[in-house]
Amino acid sequence: MTVYEARPFLGGRATSYPLNDEVTIDNCQHILLRCCTNLIDFYRRLGVADRIHFYQEFYWIEPGGRMSVMKRGMLPAPLHFSGSFAALRFLSLADKMSIAGGLLAVKYEYGKRADLDKISMADWLREKNQTPRAIERFWRQVLVSAVSEELDRMAAAHGLQVFYLGFLANSRAYEMGVPTVPLADLYSSEAWSRYEYVKIEPRQTVQQIQIEGGQVSSVSTNGEPIKADTYILAVPFERVKALAPELPLDLSSFTHSPITGIHLWFDRPVTSLPHATLLDRTIQWMYNKQDGKHVQLVVSASRSLIEMPRGEVIEMALRELNEFFPAVAQARLERAHVVKEVRAVFSAAPGLEEQRPLQTTEISNLFLAGDWTRTGWPATMEGAVRSGYLAAEAVVKRFGSKQSFLVETAPLGSRLS
Ligand SMILES: Cc1cc2nc3c(=O)[nH]c(=O)nc-3n(C[C@H](O)[C@H](O)[C@H](O)COP(=O)(O)OP(=O)(O)OC[C@H]3O[C@@H](n4cnc5c(N)ncnc54)[C@H](O)[C@@H]3O)c2cc1C
């Protein structure tokens, strides 16, 4: 099997690059939850699973610095958060009652209600009479980062999925995995070298897919035709039409949602927390990248920042960070870097799921992979791995073998060791 990759390195959007000789930064902080069972399986196959650190605490901070911690307690799922949830300081009793009712509805409706892909998460929350603060500080705070989209642009199916699989399914599913190495080290050619039959060809852009007699006859990279039995096209959705115009795919419903990452380097530590979610402001998450001196801030669905000049983005980030971490006021900013990913992810909009193509195509020796193909997941590394596993299942099926690669999340209430 040969992989032709346009860039000099692997990882696609989930990669890192050197800013200068001293610093390597991730394209943007990438995190996973323990319910991302296929991604974790993929890391295990690549021998890099031990490079992910799982955190059991979520830190929620209000402007002014008041902090609440969410973590599992002694009770089994789905009651494992009961103790810490009751103690959250940024929600009133009425907010908590409304959220508890909402989570109960997630438990009963996820996977059962037929219209969840058609309505938005905002519609669903209104239907469940959620209080404005519960929506803003709880549902929105979790979901905009998890699905990379605003509540009124996000299919309710994905909102419920995050809470069902991540918060209710089992008591460890919510744990947040953060790579301890730059992303490029997770998806490196070295990691793949244990699979002798996989050949990686970097700097090889596929320019065209030749289709003759209803079959792919070859693909060309740098003008050279390459022949194979089977081809898997694993490029982002916006590249597909240019490479294979004959493919009868209607991708007109796909649009992008942007993500912005802001790196700040200070002359002294500004926090000792490993990460935190920041309430009521533009910045949604803070990740401590090094000793509290280098922090990365993330804004998902960051449409309001796309036109904003980088200097203003940095000023806004400093101003907001100061409201959560008072040490920022004394610290000197030594360096800042803003990464605006305008085409970060596909927008997981209501009605999109049925427009997402399967991994099989009308051409029997051409398969599709990529987070945007039909996986049931929003644009995530888990979705990307699922698409790859589904494509692999379809390929072996074509040759008469029935093999399953997908790892399903443990069902509701199950106990994980
Ligand atoms: C800023 C940002 C933050 C994110 N945060 C998270 C997160 O915290 N957690 C999470 O799970 N996900 C996150 N994601 C989403 C995640 O990065 C993607 O869902 C995932 O990487 C998609 O993988 P993919 O293989 O489908 O596509 P890609 O990663 O885009 O890979 C496609 C590959 O195809 C190559 N290619 C394109 N055209 C050609 C060609 N003609 N010939 C050869 N090669 C070609 C590209 O170079 C690329 O390597 C984030 C994404 C962004 C942009």
PDBQT file of the ligand as one rigid body, heavy atoms in Angstrom, charges set to zero:
ROOT
HETATM    1  C1  LIG A 501      -7.511  24.519  13.894  1.00  0.00    +0.000 C 
HETATM    2  C2  LIG A 501      -8.064  23.124  14.025  1.00  0.00    +0.000 A 
HETATM    3  C3  LIG A 501      -8.329  22.587  15.283  1.00  0.00    +0.000 A 
HETATM    4  C4  LIG A 501      -8.856  21.295  15.390  1.00  0.00    +0.000 A 
HETATM    5  N1  LIG A 501      -9.045  20.758  16.635  1.00  0.00    +0.000 NA
HETATM    6  C5  LIG A 501      -9.415  19.456  16.730  1.00  0.00    +0.000 A 
HETATM    7  C6  LIG A 501      -9.454  18.812  18.008  1.00  0.00    +0.000 A 
HETATM    8  O1  LIG A 501      -9.157  19.406  19.056  1.00  0.00    +0.000 OA
HETATM    9  N2  LIG A 501      -9.838  17.505  18.056  1.00  0.00    +0.000 N 
HETATM   10  C7  LIG A 501     -10.164  16.805  16.920  1.00  0.00    +0.000 A 
HETATM   11  O2  LIG A 501     -10.473  15.606  17.030  1.00  0.00    +0.000 OA
HETATM   12  N3  LIG A 501     -10.122  17.394  15.700  1.00  0.00    +0.000 NA
HETATM   13  C8  LIG A 501      -9.759  18.688  15.581  1.00  0.00    +0.000 A 
HETATM   14  N4  LIG A 501      -9.677  19.273  14.348  1.00  0.00    +0.000 N 
HETATM   15  C9  LIG A 501     -10.164  18.521  13.174  1.00  0.00    +0.000 C 
HETATM   16  C10 LIG A 501      -9.125  17.535  12.656  1.00  0.00    +0.000 C 
HETATM   17  O3  LIG A 501      -7.896  18.188  12.420  1.00  0.00    +0.000 OA
HETATM   18  C11 LIG A 501      -9.633  16.957  11.351  1.00  0.00    +0.000 C 
HETATM   19  O4  LIG A 501     -10.945  16.467  11.531  1.00  0.00    +0.000 OA
HETATM   20  C12 LIG A 501      -8.780  15.817  10.836  1.00  0.00    +0.000 C 
HETATM   21  O5  LIG A 501      -7.429  16.158  10.809  1.00  0.00    +0.000 OA
HETATM   22  C13 LIG A 501      -9.255  15.471   9.425  1.00  0.00    +0.000 C 
HETATM   23  O6  LIG A 501      -8.428  14.477   8.897  1.00  0.00    +0.000 OA
HETATM   24  P1  LIG A 501      -8.580  14.098   7.370  1.00  0.00    +0.000 P 
HETATM   25  O7  LIG A 501      -7.606  13.011   7.112  1.00  0.00    +0.000 OA
HETATM   26  O8  LIG A 501     -10.009  13.871   7.049  1.00  0.00    +0.000 OA
HETATM   27  O9  LIG A 501      -8.182  15.416   6.544  1.00  0.00    +0.000 OA
HETATM   28  P2  LIG A 501      -6.819  16.228   6.545  1.00  0.00    +0.000 P 
HETATM   29  O10 LIG A 501      -6.216  16.243   7.903  1.00  0.00    +0.000 OA
HETATM   30  O11 LIG A 501      -7.132  17.556   5.934  1.00  0.00    +0.000 OA
HETATM   31  O12 LIG A 501      -5.867  15.397   5.597  1.00  0.00    +0.000 OA
HETATM   32  C14 LIG A 501      -5.964  15.447   4.201  1.00  0.00    +0.000 C 
HETATM   33  C15 LIG A 501      -4.573  15.237   3.636  1.00  0.00    +0.000 C 
HETATM   34  O13 LIG A 501      -4.670  15.188   2.210  1.00  0.00    +0.000 OA
HETATM   35  C16 LIG A 501      -3.527  15.843   1.688  1.00  0.00    +0.000 C 
HETATM   36  N5  LIG A 501      -3.864  16.224   0.304  1.00  0.00    +0.000 N 
HETATM   37  C17 LIG A 501      -4.759  17.145  -0.089  1.00  0.00    +0.000 A 
HETATM   38  N6  LIG A 501      -4.807  17.192  -1.444  1.00  0.00    +0.000 NA
HETATM   39  C18 LIG A 501      -3.909  16.270  -1.886  1.00  0.00    +0.000 A 
HETATM   40  C19 LIG A 501      -3.493  15.852  -3.168  1.00  0.00    +0.000 A 
HETATM   41  N7  LIG A 501      -4.031  16.363  -4.293  1.00  0.00    +0.000 N 
HETATM   42  N8  LIG A 501      -2.533  14.885  -3.258  1.00  0.00    +0.000 NA
HETATM   43  C20 LIG A 501      -1.994  14.323  -2.144  1.00  0.00    +0.000 A 
HETATM   44  N9  LIG A 501      -2.343  14.710  -0.891  1.00  0.00    +0.000 NA
HETATM   45  C21 LIG A 501      -3.296  15.653  -0.773  1.00  0.00    +0.000 A 
HETATM   46  C22 LIG A 501      -3.322  17.011   2.630  1.00  0.00    +0.000 C 
HETATM   47  O14 LIG A 501      -1.999  17.522   2.527  1.00  0.00    +0.000 OA
HETATM   48  C23 LIG A 501      -3.594  16.360   3.974  1.00  0.00    +0.000 C 
HETATM   49  O15 LIG A 501      -2.431  15.812   4.546  1.00  0.00    +0.000 OA
HETATM   50  C24 LIG A 501      -9.167  20.560  14.217  1.00  0.00    +0.000 A 
HETATM   51  C25 LIG A 501      -8.889  21.097  12.962  1.00  0.00    +0.000 A 
HETATM   52  C26 LIG A 501      -8.346  22.360  12.866  1.00  0.00    +0.000 A 
HETATM   53  C27 LIG A 501      -8.040  22.908  11.493  1.00  0.00    +0.000 C 
ENDROOT
TORSDOF 0
